[in-house]
Structure formats: C-alpha cells, structure tokens
C-alpha cells in the first residue's frame, strides 16, 4: 500500500503542476484487512512493532485525506492476475475486467 501511496501522491503533484486540481480521495483497494486497519488506526499496537516506515507513510496520507483504503475480496483482486497462477476461468474473468477483448 505504501508503494501505491507514493505513486498516487506523485501523480497528484504532477497533475497540480499541470494545473489540474484533484480534491477527492483516491481509493486504495486491498484484500488485506490487517494492512487497512493499520493504515486507518493512528495507535501503534505492541503486535505491530515489526512494521516499519511504510505503514506510517500510508497512515499519514490517510489522515491527510489524500488516500482511502478500501477492502476488496481476494477473488476479485485484479492484481492477482499478475502475481498468482490462475485457472482458465479466472484468467478470462480478469481479462474481461481489464477490457481485453481478444486474448492471445
């Protein structure tokens, strides 16, 4: 989530340099409820002491109203197309979500 947050903030700064104002929150879709809870909760818990700078970076932008973490089911997480092995049915489902009309 921290990597996506850095990309979102960079793109927002780039748009601002071009004169485009972005006032709405940018949604970060994740299938990890733990990561979402850490980004939303400003309290550092004892069980999360191994978490480094990334969680604090994302949390700062959540608190500033730049990004908003949203839960998405693992079954419809589009990033899985690029990171996990898929059945033929799941592969076609992901391609349809990406608007790929004629897969190779």
C-alpha positions in Angstrom: 0.0 0.0 0.0 2.9 2.3 0.7 4.2 1.9 -2.9 0.8 2.8 -4.3 0.5 5.7 -2.0 3.9 7.1 -3.2 2.7 6.7 -6.8 -0.7 8.4 -6.1 1.0 11.4 -4.3 3.5 11.8 -7.2 0.7 11.7 -9.8 -1.4 14.2 -7.7 1.7 16.6 -7.6 2.2 16.1 -11.3 -1.4 17.0 -12.0 -1.2 20.0 -9.8 1.9 21.2 -11.8 -0.3 20.9 -14.9 -3.0 23.0 -13.3 -5.4 20.1 -12.6 -6.8 20.2 -9.1 -7.7 16.9 -7.5 -9.9 17.3 -4.4 -11.4 13.9 -4.0 -9.9 10.9 -2.1 -8.0 8.3 -4.1 -9.2 4.7 -3.2 -6.6 2.1 -2.4 -8.0 -1.3 -2.9 -6.5 -4.1 -0.8 -7.6 -7.6 0.2 -5.6 -7.3 3.5 -7.8 -6.2 6.4 -4.7 -6.1 8.6 -3.0 -3.6 6.3 -6.2 -1.5 6.0 -6.6 -1.5 9.8 -3.0 -0.4 10.3 -3.4 2.4 7.8 -6.6 3.6 9.5 -5.7 3.3 13.1 -3.4 6.0 14.5 -2.5 3.9 17.5 0.7 1.8 17.4 0.0 -1.6 18.9 2.5 -3.9 20.5 1.8 -6.6 18.0 2.7 -4.3 15.1 6.1 -3.2 16.3 7.8 -5.0 13.4 6.0 -2.7 10.9 8.4 -0.1 9.5 8.1 3.2 7.9 5.7 2.1 5.2 2.7 1.8 7.5 3.4 5.3 8.9 3.7 6.8 5.5 0.4 5.4 4.3 -1.3 6.3 7.5 -0.1 9.9 7.2 -1.7 10.3 3.8 -4.9 8.6 5.0 -5.1 11.1 7.9 -4.4 14.0 5.4 -7.4 12.9 3.3 -5.3 12.0 0.2 -6.0 8.2 0.1 -8.7 6.0 1.4 -8.0 2.3 1.9 -10.9 0.1 0.7 -11.4 -3.6 1.2 -11.8 -5.8 -1.9 -12.4 -9.6 -1.9 -9.4 -11.7 -2.8 -11.5 -13.4 -5.5 -11.9 -10.1 -7.5 -8.5 -8.5 -6.8 -7.2 -7.7 -10.3 -3.6 -7.6 -9.1 -3.8 -11.4 -8.7 -3.8 -11.8 -12.5 -0.1 -10.7 -12.4 1.0 -12.3 -9.2 -0.7 -15.7 -8.9 -1.4 -18.8 -11.1 -4.9 -18.8 -12.4 -7.4 -21.3 -13.8 -8.7 -20.6 -17.3 -12.0 -19.4 -16.0 -10.4 -16.9 -13.5 -7.9 -15.8 -16.2 -10.8 -15.0 -18.6 -12.7 -13.2 -15.7 -9.7 -11.0 -15.1 -9.2 -10.2 -18.8 -12.8 -9.2 -19.1 -12.3 -6.8 -16.1 -9.3 -5.3 -17.9 -11.4 -5.0 -21.1 -9.1 -7.3 -23.0 -11.3 -8.4 -25.9 -9.2 -11.0 -27.8 -6.6 -12.7 -25.5 -3.7 -14.3 -27.3 
